[in-house]
Amino acid sequence: MQSAEDADAETTPASRLAAFERGGGAVTEILALFDSLPPVSVEALRGRWRGSGLPSGHPMDGLLERFGWHGKEFNGPEDVQPLLCKARGGKVFGLNPAFVPMGLVSRHVGLFHNRFAEAAFALSARAARTTRPAARLRMVEFRGVVTATMIYDRLPIQDVFRAAARDVLLGVMDLRGMAQPFFFVLRRESGWSPRPAWGCVGVSAAVYANAGLDPGWPAEKVC
């Protein structure tokens, strides 16, 4: 017989997110989880994060992984590498998003789910490498909550973040003209930077505790 503690563990945000990662989920289900999670501050994002897509039936599911997406790097509000990729030799590099034909991808995503497109990307990625910032971080209201948001410099995209667990974020890619949101998960890479303070003005510690997060996080930090 399942104990009350085991039942509670299965309904924490982290466990619900893990279930979606294993088996996918409907857009409405994942959005419900996203809406239940507390916001994060810009300062909370400092460091390098490993990314993975969250299956939701979106046409782009699995596409980023096919092209070697590694994650994101946040060095400050004005210094963001939004697309870290991993070369075949294992080296992680920043990709200039201006070289990504998002209009074509969003309209004809099926053209990119094949080995030919993967090989073409590998050949062209060297020219698109960059060490320059290509996005910014701002506090933006999305679905009624102000939270840290990454805004691309050259693409009509905002990535909006909520905290699913300590050092785990659920992200929503909001692309102009895209009917269905694209979901992804970020996990902080250990040893990259000191752990920052989490939280945002106006968010009480109870909100974090109710989400199953560490109530010791400073919930009244200025964003």
ABEGO torsion letter per residue (X at the ends): XBBAAAAAAAABAAAAAAAAAAAEBBAAAAAAAAAABBBBBAAAABEBBBBBBBBAGBAABGAAAAAGBAEBBBAEAABBBABBBBBAAGBBBBBBAAABBAAAAAABAAAABBAAAAAAAAAAAAAABBABBABBBBBBBBGGBBBBBBBBAABBBBBBBBBABBGBBBBBBBBBGBABBBBBBBBBBBGABBBBBBEBBGBBAAAAAAAGBBAABBAABBX
